[in-house]
Amino acid sequence: MKLSDFTHIEPVEKGWSVDKKYCVTDEKGIRYLLRISPYEQKERKHYEFEMMLRLAALDIPMCRALDFGECTEGIYSIHTWIDGNDARDVIPMLSPSDAYKHGITAGRILKRIHTLPSPADCESWSTRFSRKIDKKLKFYSECPIKYDNGEAFINHIENNRHLLNDRPQCFHHGDYHIGNFMIDSCGNLIVIDFNRCDHGDPWEEFNRIVWSAQSSPDFARGMTDGYFDGNVPLDFWKLLGLYISVNTLSSLPWAVPFGQKEIDIMMQQADEILSWYDNMTAFIPKWYKS
């Protein structure tokens, strides 16, 4: 497959990625997704492409990687096109039971994704993530804006970071939440956007479940139950609270350069998280218990 094979190209204006995305069509009328990344990301993008091929071999329902190479604009990759709608638009409109079933599917897919191992020579998780915690605590402390009860997140982190010791590591999708799924024309859940893939504690992959729980608590509940076959361990909830706390603290300094709208979103999200966790004094969030 070559870029010259396509007879029509249309920009896709979605997502936060620096990649340029296009819907391209060949002479037979078949559509594909074309992603073009900066040259300096060549090694990173090649890793992403190779891991997507490995995931496809596990029969993960996903946007399939087809071709990879260089072009005048940068590094390109070609993927199958998914006919359907964004899950974050569809799932909140479903009945609670149907949203929950999609969540169960998402959890089981994630469990399969996590069967891919991390690199054999990777640094221990406790060392690696503790360094990330210290960095993000520093960013938050230097941020000119603070959450009303940011100390609740900081206390939860300090009280539970010992749970990072001896955690296993595996391949990560890197951004696993309701915004990175589609519902195809047959009603199936499809995983998209592996551009943040990495490796780490499998349970850290749930750190974006906040976005899912805000859109559809039933989907978020199903995703958790699907991953653990309905038997969710308490240590998972403790670590999830830690991972969400770290993400929430770092979200505020991230938002500042983007202006008041993004700041307000993060402020509102922090308030909602504190409500779910009773100011981080509870381990199991209200969206799951309800």
GIPE-V510733 format. One record per pair of residues at least 6 apart in sequence whose ideal C-beta (glycine too) atoms are under 8 Angstrom apart, sorted by sequence separation. I is the first residue (numbers start at 1). J is the second residue. If there is no record, write none. Layout:
i: <I,I>
j: <J,J>
//
This chain:
i: <15,25,26,56,69,70,122,140,147,183,184,274,277,14,24,25,55,68,69,92,173,182,183,212,213,225,255,256,23,24,37,56,68,91,94,181,182,212,224,228,255,277,11,12,23,24,56,67,68,181,276,277,11,12,23,24,52,67,68,140,181,182,255,276,11,12,22,23,67,91,180,181,209,212,252,255,275,276,10,21,22,52,53,65,66,180,254,273,9,10,21,22,52,65,66,180,9,10,21,22,65,66,140,209,252,9,20,21,64,87,176,209,251,252,8,9,19,20,49,63,64,8,19,20,63,137,206,6,7,19,63,173,175,206,248,251,252,6,7,18,49,63,251,6,7,18,137,174,175,5,12,173,174,175,206,248,5,46,174,248,45,173,174,133,173,174,9,172,248,6,171,172,52,172,6,42,49,133,171,172,46,48,170,176,244,33,45,169,170,172,176,206,3,39,130,169,177,209,45,169,170,172,173,176,177,179,41,42,168,169,172,175,177,178,203,207,32,41,130,167,168,177,178,206,210,36,39,129,177,204,209,245,38,39,167,203,207,241,36,37,38,164,178,203,206,207,210,36,37,126,178,201,210,36,37,125,126,204,207,208,241,36,37,126,203,207,35,126,178,34,35,125,178,241,34,35,125,34,35,125,33,34,238,32,33,237,32,33,122,237,32,33,61,237,32,33,60,234,31,30,118,31,60,118,20,60,117,118,24,58,116,117,58,115,116,214,114,58,114,23,55,58,113,114,214,113,210,113,55,54,110,210,213,224,1,51,1,110,221,220,221,3,220,106,217,129,217,128,129,163,167,213,3,217,213,106,125,129,163,164,125,163,1,122,113,160,164,160,163,109,119,102,118,160,161,109,118,160,106,105,156,157,156,91,102,114,157,156,157,88,87,88,114,154,87,91,153,157,86,88,90,153,87,86,87,110,153,154,86,87,153,85,86,84,85,84,150,82,84,83,84,147,82,83,87,147,147,84,146,145,82,103,140,143,82,136,139,140,143,139,142,145,137,140,144,103,106,110,133,136,140,143,132,136,139,103,107,111,103,106,107,110,111,99,102,103,105,106,107,110,153,100,103,104,107,108,145,99,100,103,104,107,108,51,99,102,103,106,107,147,150,97,100,101,103,104,105,107,156,94,96,100,103,104,152,92,99,103,147,148,91,92,156,91,149,155,61,63,88,152,153,61,62,63,91,152,61,62,63,152,61,62,63,149,60,62,55,52,51,48,51,48,48,47,35,17,19,15,17>
j: <21,31,32,62,75,76,128,146,153,189,190,280,283,21,31,32,62,75,76,99,180,189,190,219,220,232,262,263,31,32,45,64,76,99,102,189,190,220,232,236,263,285,20,21,32,33,65,76,77,190,285,286,21,22,33,34,62,77,78,150,191,192,265,286,22,23,33,34,78,102,191,192,220,223,263,266,286,287,22,33,34,64,65,77,78,192,266,285,22,23,34,35,65,78,79,193,23,24,35,36,79,80,154,223,266,24,35,36,79,102,191,224,266,267,24,25,35,36,65,79,80,25,36,37,80,154,223,24,25,37,81,191,193,224,266,269,270,25,26,37,68,82,270,26,27,38,157,194,195,26,33,194,195,196,227,269,27,68,196,270,68,196,197,157,197,198,34,197,273,32,197,198,79,199,34,70,77,161,199,200,75,77,199,205,273,63,75,199,200,202,206,236,34,70,161,200,208,240,77,201,202,204,205,208,209,211,74,75,201,202,205,208,210,211,236,240,66,75,164,201,202,211,212,240,244,71,74,164,212,239,244,280,74,75,203,239,243,277,73,74,75,201,215,240,243,244,247,74,75,164,216,239,248,75,76,164,165,243,246,247,280,76,77,166,243,247,76,167,219,76,77,167,220,283,77,78,168,78,79,169,78,79,283,78,79,283,79,80,169,284,80,81,109,285,81,82,109,283,81,81,169,83,112,170,73,113,170,171,78,112,170,171,113,170,171,269,170,115,171,81,113,116,171,172,272,172,269,173,116,116,173,273,276,288,66,116,67,176,287,287,288,71,288,176,287,200,288,200,201,235,239,285,76,290,287,181,200,204,238,239,201,239,78,199,191,238,242,239,242,189,199,183,199,241,242,191,200,242,189,189,241,242,242,178,189,202,245,245,246,178,178,179,205,245,179,183,245,249,179,181,183,246,181,181,182,205,248,249,182,183,249,182,183,182,183,183,249,182,184,184,185,248,184,185,189,249,252,190,252,252,190,212,249,252,192,246,249,250,253,250,253,256,249,252,256,216,219,223,246,249,253,256,246,250,253,218,222,226,219,222,223,226,227,216,219,220,222,223,224,227,270,218,221,222,225,226,263,218,219,222,223,226,227,171,219,222,223,226,227,267,270,218,221,222,224,225,226,228,277,216,218,222,225,226,274,215,222,226,270,271,215,216,280,216,274,280,188,190,215,279,280,189,190,191,219,280,190,191,192,281,191,192,193,279,191,194,194,194,194,194,197,195,197,197,195,193,195,193,195>
//
